[in-house]
Amino acid sequence: MSEAAISLRGVHKSFGRTEIIRGVDLDIPRGQRHAMIGPNGAGKTTLFNLISGRFSVTSGTIALNGRSIDGLAPHEINRLGLSRSFQITSIFPRMTVFENIRCGLLWSQGYRYSFWRLLGQQKALNLAAEQLLERLKLADRRNLQAGLLSYAEQRALEIGITIAGGAEIILLDEPTAGMSHSETESAVALIRSVTEGKTLIMVEHDMSVVFGIADRITVLVYGEVIASDAPTAIRGNAAVQEAYLGTVAA
């Protein structure tokens, strides 16, 4: 097994007297596509927030590529090679699609705050943005305000912004939520393409997406891992069936 990209040991998270995450131990190898599933309120997004630095752990430790990230701010964790999307689409709606992608590329391309550097004149940066738009199938929308895109296109744009910085560990929080069947199929193809060779951790409720993408699935119920295994094993796990999947995976 490859070295763990993400390693959690004894992770707990409480808000006041309410314990949300109850002692999670989990290793996610480099290059694995890993899905986290579970009923609403299971703690999946809270776990994402802990891994990405939005929340701090109450106890336990989280490591990225063997390095503890406990206490680091989200931007510091991002610069160590982790990037994430959110349940609610997070883009710059009044900027063009091209400008959104270019913003996502700035840090990884070596650009810092500067009064005298005009982005329109940075050929390598702009070429990288154009190439990423092609991969996202948004090249024909490049000059449109991002807020005018369809919902599925906005989600594709957000995935593009998430991967633009070159992070090797990608967290996607419900990337296909609210999409039609055809939109979901397109999103799955996009996710497969842009995460090739990277570590993907995904929270998703659509089981067709989960079983279509994931190499391994972790099931979280009431803040605890009740199973973590290959998709075929999860599909036939009686405890998982009872707690979450029901007839969906039958």
ChimeraX attribute file (.defattr): number of C-alpha atoms within 10 A of each C-alpha:
attribute: neighborCount
match mode: 1-to-1
recipient: residues
	/A:1	6
	/A:2	9
	/A:3	13
	/A:4	19
	/A:5	23
	/A:6	22
	/A:7	21
	/A:8	21
	/A:9	15
	/A:10	15
	/A:11	21
	/A:12	23
	/A:13	23
	/A:14	14
	/A:15	9
	/A:16	6
	/A:17	6
	/A:18	8
	/A:19	15
	/A:20	19
	/A:21	27
	/A:22	18
	/A:23	18
	/A:24	20
	/A:25	16
	/A:26	17
	/A:27	15
	/A:28	22
	/A:29	18
	/A:30	19
	/A:31	19
	/A:32	21
	/A:33	24
	/A:34	25
	/A:35	26
	/A:36	24
	/A:37	25
	/A:38	24
	/A:39	15
	/A:40	13
	/A:41	13
	/A:42	19
	/A:43	23
	/A:44	26
	/A:45	17
	/A:46	17
	/A:47	24
	/A:48	22
	/A:49	17
	/A:50	24
	/A:51	26
	/A:52	23
	/A:53	21
	/A:54	17
	/A:55	18
	/A:56	20
	/A:57	21
	/A:58	14
	/A:59	16
	/A:60	15
	/A:61	21
	/A:62	27
	/A:63	17
	/A:64	20
	/A:65	18
	/A:66	12
	/A:67	12
	/A:68	14
	/A:69	21
	/A:70	19
	/A:71	16
	/A:72	15
	/A:73	14
	/A:74	20
	/A:75	13
	/A:76	14
	/A:77	19
	/A:78	20
	/A:79	14
	/A:80	16
	/A:81	16
	/A:82	26
	/A:83	24
	/A:84	24
	/A:85	22
	/A:86	19
	/A:87	15
	/A:88	11
	/A:89	17
	/A:90	14
	/A:91	18
	/A:92	16
	/A:93	15
	/A:94	13
	/A:95	15
	/A:96	19
	/A:97	28
	/A:98	22
	/A:99	20
	/A:100	23
	/A:101	29
	/A:102	24
	/A:103	17
	/A:104	19
	/A:105	24
	/A:106	17
	/A:107	15
	/A:108	14
	/A:109	15
	/A:110	8
	/A:111	14
	/A:112	10
	/A:113	8
	/A:114	7
	/A:115	6
	/A:116	6
	/A:117	11
	/A:118	8
	/A:119	14
	/A:120	8
	/A:121	9
	/A:122	11
	/A:123	10
	/A:124	10
	/A:125	19
	/A:126	18
	/A:127	12
	/A:128	16
	/A:129	25
	/A:130	18
	/A:131	12
	/A:132	23
	/A:133	22
	/A:134	13
	/A:135	13
	/A:136	19
	/A:137	15
	/A:138	21
	/A:139	16
	/A:140	10
	/A:141	16
	/A:142	19
	/A:143	13
	/A:144	17
	/A:145	17
	/A:146	22
	/A:147	16
	/A:148	14
	/A:149	18
	/A:150	10
	/A:151	14
	/A:152	20
	/A:153	20
	/A:154	20
	/A:155	25
	/A:156	24
	/A:157	26
	/A:158	24
	/A:159	28
	/A:160	25
	/A:161	23
	/A:162	22
	/A:163	25
	/A:164	24
	/A:165	22
	/A:166	20
	/A:167	19
	/A:168	20
	/A:169	26
	/A:170	24
	/A:171	24
	/A:172	22
	/A:173	23
	/A:174	18
	/A:175	28
	/A:176	24
	/A:177	15
	/A:178	11
	/A:179	15
	/A:180	11
	/A:181	10
	/A:182	9
	/A:183	14
	/A:184	19
	/A:185	15
	/A:186	15
	/A:187	22
	/A:188	18
	/A:189	12
	/A:190	17
	/A:191	18
	/A:192	16
	/A:193	12
	/A:194	17
	/A:195	18
	/A:196	13
	/A:197	14
	/A:198	19
	/A:199	23
	/A:200	28
	/A:201	23
	/A:202	25
	/A:203	24
	/A:204	21
	/A:205	19
	/A:206	16
	/A:207	13
	/A:208	14
	/A:209	17
	/A:210	22
	/A:211	18
	/A:212	14
	/A:213	20
	/A:214	20
	/A:215	17
	/A:216	21
	/A:217	26
	/A:218	21
	/A:219	24
	/A:220	26
	/A:221	22
	/A:222	17
	/A:223	23
	/A:224	20
	/A:225	20
	/A:226	15
	/A:227	16
	/A:228	18
	/A:229	15
	/A:230	15
	/A:231	20
	/A:232	13
	/A:233	14
	/A:234	21
	/A:235	19
	/A:236	13
	/A:237	14
	/A:238	13
	/A:239	14
	/A:240	20
	/A:241	16
	/A:242	10
	/A:243	14
	/A:244	18
	/A:245	21
	/A:246	13
	/A:247	9
	/A:248	11
	/A:249	14
	/A:250	8
